[in-house]
Amino acid sequence: MSAGTLLIAITCVALLMVVLFNVNKSNSTTVYRFYKHNCRFCVESQPDWDKFKAHIGKRMDLVIVDVDLDEGDTSRNLAKKYNVTSVPTVFKILPNGTRVDHTELRNMGEYVSFVSN
C-alpha cells in the first residue's frame, strides 16, 4: 500500500467517524446506504444512488452517509449497530431516533420519495 493510498484510507475512516459522532447530535434525518464493491445489486444501483445524492444536493435537513463495508472495522461495527445483514441496505434515522427501512425499488425516484415522506 502506498503512502497516498494509506492517507486516503485513514481520511475516509476519520471522516466516517466524524459523521457517526456528529449525525446523532443533529436535528436532521440521516439516510444510510450500506454497500460492498463485489455486490452486483450494489453496483447496479450505484448510478441511481449518485443521481439521488446530486438531486437532493445539500439539504440542511438531510445527512447522507455511504458506508462501504469493504473499508474495515469502523464500517462493520456500524453495520452491527444497525443490524445490517445484507447489501445494499438503505434506511433513514429520523431526528427522534426512529429507523425507517427503504423497501421499494432501488432507483432515484424511489429514493427521493423515501426521503420526502
Phi, psi and omega in degrees: 000130180281165180298322179295317178295318179297317179297318178297316180298316180295319179298317179298316180295317180297318179296317178299319180295319178298315179299314182299318183282332182269332183300315184293344181267357184266170174260021182264157168278136180249127179252122180255142170230116176262133182208168173225150182292332183266010179269119182302316182291327176295315180296317181294325182272351183302316180300320178292323177297317179296319177297318178301312181297321178294321180293317181291325180068220183249056176299132183289339183266009186220131176242128179254128180235115174268126182242108180273109184287356174273359189263016171110191188295323181299315179294316180294324177294323177295320177299319177295317180304319182260011177055046178274118183244354178212162179228152356285145176237128178235131174207166177236148174248117180285162181304334179276002177095356180287134177265134176234120181276142174276122184238004183269187178300155180266075176221165187303315180300318179292324177295316179298315178298320181300315183280344181275343182264000000 
